[in-house]
Amino acid sequence: MINVIGLGYIGLPTALMFAAHGVEVVGTDYDKNLVTTLNKGKTTFKEEGLDDLFSNAMKAGVSFTTEYQTCDTYIVSVPTPYDKCSKKIDPAYVVAAVESALDVCRQGSIIVVESTVSPGTIDKYVRPAIVGKGFAIGKDVHLAHAPERIIPGNMIHELTSNNRTIGADDPQIGERVKELYSSFCVGEIAITDIRTAEMTKVVENTFRDINIAFANELAKICHSDGMDVHEIIRIANKHPRVNILSPGPGVGGHCISVDPWFLVGDYPELARLIRNARETNDSMPEFVLARASEIMKENDIEPSEVGVYGLTYKEDVNDVRESPTLQMVDSMKRHLSSEPCKVYDPWVENDIVPNQVHSMDVFLENLRMVIVMVGHSQLKRDLSVFDGLIVLDTRNVCGDGENVHKL
Ligand SMILES: NC(=O)c1ccc[n+]([C@@H]2O[C@H](COP(=O)([O-])OP(=O)(O)OC[C@H]3O[C@@H](n4cnc5c(N)ncnc54)[C@H](O)[C@@H]3O)[C@@H](O)[C@H]2O)c1
């Protein structure tokens, strides 16, 4: 049996996937409400295919509890935030979860850290915690790191098809963990040491962040001198060795906007490009706001006539963590108006920001301008909802109409 600890965006689908593929699984989370919801047969977030997977896993006997289980394999999938001042990882959740597993584990158990951690975190924080509790690593318990790479919006497919990395002290333990993930993963599974696995995952997200930052910096340069960044990128990408990403309103979520900071925090003198990229991406909500102000001035639009479409950090998910819209709404309050703009996101049912509305009709009332922050499929399917409005389209999804402004 395996015990998946942490049943959030990563732990829940992972637990379900194991269960649906014949592995005996108990999921543990210390959030009682979350466990109660799952035990009532309801999923806790929206994701394509999650409800079907949940129902298959329930039929296969998956269960959820707040208790840590006595078993021989633990998968730790808890948050790994960074400290906003030092930029270093906050390993407290991972360490606490591993300690809880140690309280109940069998002799010879394998503890697999799935959470994304900065290189050296397991050496610096997890090993001392294990040794501190009197366990011999490699004898009483074994350690492995299997960082997750899936993207919200396509998680179920990617869990099955993505290649994976497994870091382990002992290659035989790596093989056992590989065999476990092979119950559902058909991608290639590379086995390496723990530190390499830690670094590889962080590097992957950093690569993405830097490439996004390049596109965003181009958007700023082009705008400053009246050039069309989208046309330039379109033509440049016809070069066989050029593949520039699209600029956007910033980077959010729990991965790309977080993990590069780990490298900045640990290698401040060396990670200069990485820091610059992070800062460039973090500056984009302000840039969007500056663009909005220009357009409002040109068209004599009042802040109360502007609405923001999209609150999540990407399309077709309900995850708002680190979302560019949250940052922008916050700045907007300071710069544009004491009355916050209306905000609408068809994927977000809870009230997250002031003046959030929950239907497109209410959103459109008295609106003259909309800032599109997320290109949800609902919008792409029917762009006519914004007919007659001035649109600031930060995702390049609203076509080329004369009222549509791009970054
Ligand atoms: N969300 C993503 O898209 C994504 C993608 C790849 C990797 N990751 C990484 O996966 C890890 C988990 O991220 P997430 O998005 O699933 O986080 P999350 O916040 O959605 O879920 C974490 C869960 O862990 C629970 N938890 C925390 N400490 C616990 C403990 N000691 N015992 C029991 N439960 C505990 C919390 O209650 C929460 O439900 C992070 O390291 C993240 O960087 C996330």
Ligand as a Chemical Component Dictionary entry (heavy atoms), coordinates in Angstrom:
data_LIG
# 
_chem_comp.id                   LIG 
_chem_comp.type                 NON-POLYMER 
_chem_comp.pdbx_formal_charge   0 
_chem_comp.three_letter_code    LIG 
# 
loop_
_chem_comp_atom.comp_id 
_chem_comp_atom.atom_id 
_chem_comp_atom.alt_atom_id 
_chem_comp_atom.type_symbol 
_chem_comp_atom.charge 
_chem_comp_atom.model_Cartn_x 
_chem_comp_atom.model_Cartn_y 
_chem_comp_atom.model_Cartn_z 
_chem_comp_atom.pdbx_ordinal 
LIG N1  N1  N 0  0.241  22.782 -8.989  1  
LIG C1  C1  C 0  1.047  22.493 -9.985  2  
LIG O1  O1  O 0  0.757  22.785 -11.120 3  
LIG C2  C2  C 0  2.348  21.747 -9.772  4  
LIG C3  C3  C 0  2.974  21.125 -10.853 5  
LIG C4  C4  C 0  4.146  20.409 -10.640 6  
LIG C5  C5  C 0  4.691  20.362 -9.349  7  
LIG N2  N2  N 1  4.082  20.996 -8.309  8  
LIG C6  C6  C 0  4.678  20.887 -6.988  9  
LIG O2  O2  O 0  3.920  19.930 -6.244  10 
LIG C7  C7  C 0  3.911  20.298 -4.861  11 
LIG C8  C8  C 0  2.483  20.364 -4.371  12 
LIG O3  O3  O 0  1.831  21.412 -5.065  13 
LIG P1  P1  P 0  0.254  21.521 -5.116  14 
LIG O4  O4  O 0  -0.043 22.510 -6.185  15 
LIG O5  O5  O -1 -0.363 20.171 -5.188  16 
LIG O6  O6  O 0  -0.042 22.159 -3.668  17 
LIG P2  P2  P 0  -1.468 22.316 -2.977  18 
LIG O7  O7  O 0  -1.348 23.476 -2.077  19 
LIG O8  O8  O 0  -2.546 22.284 -4.012  20 
LIG O9  O9  O 0  -1.637 20.971 -2.128  21 
LIG C9  C9  C 0  -0.846 20.638 -1.051  22 
LIG C10 C10 C 0  -1.683 19.868 -0.041  23 
LIG O10 O10 O 0  -0.818 19.397 0.980   24 
LIG C11 C11 C 0  -1.511 19.454 2.216   25 
LIG N3  N3  N 0  -0.497 19.385 3.271   26 
LIG C12 C12 C 0  0.493  20.274 3.539   27 
LIG N4  N4  N 0  1.270  19.817 4.530   28 
LIG C13 C13 C 0  0.765  18.615 4.901   29 
LIG C14 C14 C 0  1.127  17.667 5.878   30 
LIG N5  N5  N 0  2.185  17.828 6.668   31 
LIG N6  N6  N 0  0.371  16.561 6.000   32 
LIG C15 C15 C 0  -0.722 16.365 5.227   33 
LIG N7  N7  N 0  -1.096 17.215 4.262   34 
LIG C16 C16 C 0  -0.361 18.338 4.116   35 
LIG C17 C17 C 0  -2.294 20.745 2.135   36 
LIG O11 O11 O 0  -3.381 20.745 3.040   37 
LIG C18 C18 C 0  -2.739 20.733 0.665   38 
LIG O12 O12 O 0  -4.014 20.145 0.502   39 
LIG C19 C19 C 0  4.676  21.618 -4.769  40 
LIG O13 O13 O 0  6.019  21.366 -4.448  41 
LIG C20 C20 C 0  4.587  22.170 -6.173  42 
LIG O14 O14 O 0  5.668  23.031 -6.474  43 
LIG C21 C21 C 0  2.902  21.665 -8.493  44 
# 
loop_
_chem_comp_bond.comp_id 
_chem_comp_bond.atom_id_1 
_chem_comp_bond.atom_id_2 
_chem_comp_bond.value_order 
_chem_comp_bond.pdbx_ordinal 
LIG N1  C1  SING 1  
LIG C1  O1  DOUB 2  
LIG C1  C2  SING 3  
LIG C2  C3  SING 4  
LIG C2  C21 DOUB 5  
LIG C3  C4  DOUB 6  
LIG C4  C5  SING 7  
LIG C5  N2  DOUB 8  
LIG N2  C6  SING 9  
LIG N2  C21 SING 10 
LIG C6  O2  SING 11 
LIG C6  C20 SING 12 
LIG O2  C7  SING 13 
LIG C7  C8  SING 14 
LIG C7  C19 SING 15 
LIG C8  O3  SING 16 
LIG O3  P1  SING 17 
LIG P1  O4  DOUB 18 
LIG P1  O5  SING 19 
LIG P1  O6  SING 20 
LIG O6  P2  SING 21 
LIG P2  O7  DOUB 22 
LIG P2  O8  SING 23 
LIG P2  O9  SING 24 
LIG O9  C9  SING 25 
LIG C9  C10 SING 26 
LIG C10 O10 SING 27 
LIG C10 C18 SING 28 
LIG O10 C11 SING 29 
LIG C11 N3  SING 30 
LIG C11 C17 SING 31 
LIG N3  C12 SING 32 
LIG N3  C16 SING 33 
LIG C12 N4  DOUB 34 
LIG N4  C13 SING 35 
LIG C13 C14 SING 36 
LIG C13 C16 DOUB 37 
LIG C14 N5  SING 38 
LIG C14 N6  DOUB 39 
LIG N6  C15 SING 40 
LIG C15 N7  DOUB 41 
LIG N7  C16 SING 42 
LIG C17 O11 SING 43 
LIG C17 C18 SING 44 
LIG C18 O12 SING 45 
LIG C19 O13 SING 46 
LIG C19 C20 SING 47 
LIG C20 O14 SING 48 
# 
